[in-house]
Amino acid sequence: MNRSAPRRIADPLARVLRDQAPRTLLAEVQTAWSEVCGEAIAAATEPVAEREGRVTIACESGAWAQELELMSDALRSRLDATVGENRITSLRFTADLSRHR
């Protein structure tokens, strides 16, 4: 009996997850968020809602929300490069992450 070597499951699993993911702007932002903002910011925040292009990001504290508000133009530019330009009209930062986790 001739057996082939074990195959990695990561690639097929990634395809299944990609194919089954919802096709919404919020889902795209959630998928790209940690890459766009970095691990430190991603650990303290989470994209939680989207309405008419306005994406709400829940933050651990008011300090995080305020700091990210100052960075919103840069974050939006990075997101535009990932999800497509002009799909995101604005970013809104709230201090209620514990409510969403």
C-alpha positions in Angstrom: 0.0 0.0 0.0 1.4 3.4 -1.0 0.5 6.2 1.3 1.1 9.9 0.5 2.5 12.2 3.1 0.2 14.0 5.4 -1.1 17.2 4.0 -1.4 20.5 5.9 -5.0 21.4 6.8 -4.4 25.1 7.2 -4.8 26.0 3.5 -8.1 24.0 2.9 -9.5 25.3 6.2 -8.6 28.9 5.3 -10.5 28.5 2.0 -13.6 27.0 3.7 -13.6 29.9 6.2 -13.2 32.5 3.5 -16.0 30.9 1.4 -18.4 30.7 4.4 -17.7 34.2 5.8 -20.5 36.7 5.5 -20.0 39.1 2.6 -20.6 42.4 4.5 -18.5 45.4 5.1 -18.4 44.7 8.8 -17.2 41.2 8.2 -14.5 42.5 5.9 -13.4 45.1 8.5 -13.4 42.5 11.3 -11.2 40.2 9.2 -8.7 43.0 8.3 -8.7 44.8 11.6 -5.7 43.3 13.4 -3.6 43.5 10.3 -4.6 47.2 9.7 -4.2 48.4 13.3 -1.7 46.1 14.8 -1.9 43.5 17.6 -1.8 46.0 20.5 -4.7 48.0 19.2 -6.6 44.9 18.1 -6.3 43.4 21.6 -8.1 46.5 23.1 -10.7 47.0 20.3 -13.2 45.3 18.1 -15.3 46.4 15.1 -18.8 45.7 16.3 -21.3 47.5 13.9 -21.7 49.1 10.5 -24.4 51.2 9.2 -24.4 53.0 5.8 -20.6 52.9 5.8 -20.0 54.1 9.3 -18.1 51.5 11.2 -18.3 51.4 15.0 -15.2 50.2 16.9 -15.7 49.2 20.6 -12.7 50.1 22.8 -11.7 49.0 26.3 -11.7 52.5 27.6 -12.4 56.1 26.9 -8.7 56.7 26.6 -8.4 54.1 23.8 -11.5 55.6 22.0 -10.1 59.1 22.2 -6.6 58.1 21.0 -8.0 56.1 18.1 -10.3 59.0 17.2 -7.1 61.0 16.6 -5.8 58.2 14.4 -9.1 57.7 12.6 -7.9 59.2 9.2 -4.9 56.9 9.1 -6.9 53.8 10.2 -9.6 54.6 7.6 -7.0 54.9 4.8 -5.5 51.6 5.8 -8.9 50.0 5.8 -9.8 51.5 2.5 -6.7 49.9 1.0 -8.0 46.5 2.3 -11.8 46.6 1.8 -12.0 49.1 -1.1 -12.0 52.8 -1.2 -15.0 54.9 -0.3 -16.9 52.0 1.3 -16.2 53.3 4.8 -17.7 56.7 5.3 -16.4 57.2 8.9 -15.1 55.4 12.0 -16.8 55.8 15.3 -15.0 54.7 18.6 -17.0 53.8 21.7 -15.8 52.9 25.2 -18.0 49.8 25.6 -15.9 46.8 24.6 -16.8 44.7 27.7 -20.5 44.8 26.5 -19.5 43.2 23.2 -17.2 40.4 24.5 
